[in-house]
Amino acid sequence: MRNRKVTRRTFLKGAALGAAAVTIQPIFATRPLYAAAPGIPGRFVVVINLLGGNDGLNTVVPTHLGAYVDRRQNLNLVNNLPSGEILRDLSGGWKLHYSLANTKGIWDDGDLHIVQKVSYPSPNQSHFTSQDIFSFGVRDFTKDGDGRGWLGRFADTYCASPVEPLGVISVGVGRRRDFESQTTAPLVINAVNGFSVDIDTEPGRDGPLRREVVDEALAAEALPPVDPAQAIFETNKQAYELVQRVRAETAGWTDPGTYTGNSAIMRNMKTISQLLHGRDAFGTRVFYTGFGGFDTHSAQHATGGNSRHEQLMEQLDAALGVFANDMKAKSLWNDCVVVVISEFGRRNFENGSLGTDHGHGNAFLVAGGRVTGRFDPGRGLTGDVTPSDIADNNTMPFGFDFRDVYGDVIRNHLGLDPAPLFPDPGYTPAPNDIDVV
């Protein structure tokens, strides 16, 4: 016989646990936000963060610059390719890492824009500081910031009427500082299949019954008259509604069977694909994900293959290729822009452990069906990277502000004003360089 007796004290205790399980602000309604969202309807952005500082020089390789070969005797990919591997031709002597075959296909389709020397003024080589600058969108975030991340400002500005946690979604990377906000907390999720709010940690076989009890209690219980009980009740009621909403809208997702392997980025891109199945209800404008391991101070490359950086490039390339093909099959590629970032590049020279230490400027990738595929001609590869940039500097110089990359994509692809997202008084947006129409 079912015991449905739930006391207020027991419920509130469980509600507090449930509130910690889902990061949201109160929401109501299951209205189709997508149709009413600001900007150009239907378009979205996926940000992939290569956490740890990816080596841009061994990702987008300057085979035509002798300084690259000279300063990386054991790590350059001109003289140290594993047997049977080839670099992927771009143009002007620039080539992609040998593991980036799918990414090369996106380039061949004219859908990949590569921007070099991306950083920010007076770059910092600390992981924590540089990640915070990228997250807050402000160079001196202790003096000039407002406590919000750039995506928190995005949510507050463009997803806040009514409050909508599905406008910006973090997938597989937790609640980074990018999502700090004032009025609208973006959704934080690891995977759709495990997305739930539980009142206990050991539900056993009667887990569905326990959830049913909570659902009934939420439906029958009167709203407490005062806080904090009122806030706990309200937040948890809507947390359960959000879980049901996500499950219902993603239930019809068709698995193409290509999201294979066990890499974190492959799992995260699969989750984004599932969430996009509910895009008419969710109206998500930005998905943010990533994976780690890019802090390659040692054993970065091996001529015998199966090196650390090779494995990371393989994982990125596989996930990009599968996701791009999935979006094309679902007629979403023209609505999509994928931006691949990292908090800094590596030094121009190899260290004594056959790795590279923290650097500054880096190569960013921007891909999508409406992206004009090219190197950036103004401050990017063909116009700016010179032999002296590598020969005369320990790190790749700063030439292109990361906020300009974000800003161009937000303005030209989403049709939204990026100015509210980057309030740094020392930052002056550059003219449009990323062609997305």
C-alpha positions, 0 to 999 in steps of 0.5 A: 500500500502506498504511503502518500503522507508527506509532512511540510517539514519533510517536503521542505527538506527535500525541496531544498535538496531539489533546489540545489540539483537544478540551477534556475530562477523561477519560471512558469509557462511552457510557451514557445519562446523561440518564436518570440525571441529577440533577434533573428528567429531560429539561429543559435550559437555553440561555444566549445571551450578547449580548457587548459590553453590549446596549442594554436600553432600545432592546430593551425600550422604555419608550415611556410614560416621557418621560425616555427620549425626552428623554435620547435625542433621536436614538436613542429609538424613539418618534420615530426609527423607520425608515419602515414599522417598528412597535414590538411591543406588550407592556403598560403602554407597554412595547414590543419593538424593531421587529425582534423580531417572533418574540420578540413571538410568544413573548410572545403565546404566554405564554412570555416573561418579561422582567426589568428592571434586572438587574445585581449589587451595585456594578456595574462598567462594564469589559467584562472585569471585568463579564464575569468577574463573570458568569462566576465568579458571584462579585462579588469573584472574586479574594477570594471565588472558588474559581477556578471559573466558575458552570458549572464548579461546575455540572459539578463538582456535577451532572455529575461522577459519573462525569465527563461533559463533555456535561453542560454544552456551550459552543457557538461561544463558546470556553472562557469562564471560566464553564466553569473547573472542577476535576473535569469540563471541559465540552465546547467545540464550534463545530459538529457537522460540523467536530467532530474530533480531528486529529493533523496540520493538513494531512491532504489526501485521506488524512485518513480513512486517517490517522484510521483509523491513529490509531484502530488505534493507540489500540486496539492500544497498551498504556497507558503505565506512567507520566505524562505519557505515560499521561495523554496517551494516556488523554485522547486515546483518550477524545477520539476516543471522544467525537468518535465518540459525538457524530457517531453520536448526531447523525447522525439529526438532521433539518434543518428547513431554517429555520436559514438565513442566515450569522449566528453565533447562527443557526449556534450554535442549529442546532448546539444543535438537532443536539446535542439529537438525542442528548440521551438519550445526552448528558444535557446540562443547559446549553448556553451560546452567544452572539454579539458586536457589542453594544458600540454606542458609535457609529452605534447607530441610523439612522432610515433602517434597517439600523443596527447595533443593528437588525441585531443584533436581527434576528439574535437574533430570527431565531435565537430564532424558528427555534429555538423553532419547531424545539423545538415541532415536536420536542416539546422546547419544554416542556423548554427555557428560553432565557435571554438575558443581557448583561454590562451595559446602556447609559447612559440618554442618547445620546453625541455619536456617536449611540451609547450608552456602558457602563451598569449594569442591563439587560433579560433575556429568559427564554423557554420552554414552561413559563415564565410569560410576564409582566414581573417584578412585584416588582423588574422592569418594572411595579414598579420602573422609574420616570421618575426611574430614567432622568431622575435617573441616567446608568445604569439602577440595579441592581435584580435580581441576575443570579444570581437569574435563573439560580438561579430557572431552575435551581431551578424548571426543572431541579429542582436547588439553585443554592446550590453554584453561587454561593458569594459570601458577600455574595450572598443569593438572593432569593425565586423570581421567574421562574415556571418549572414 
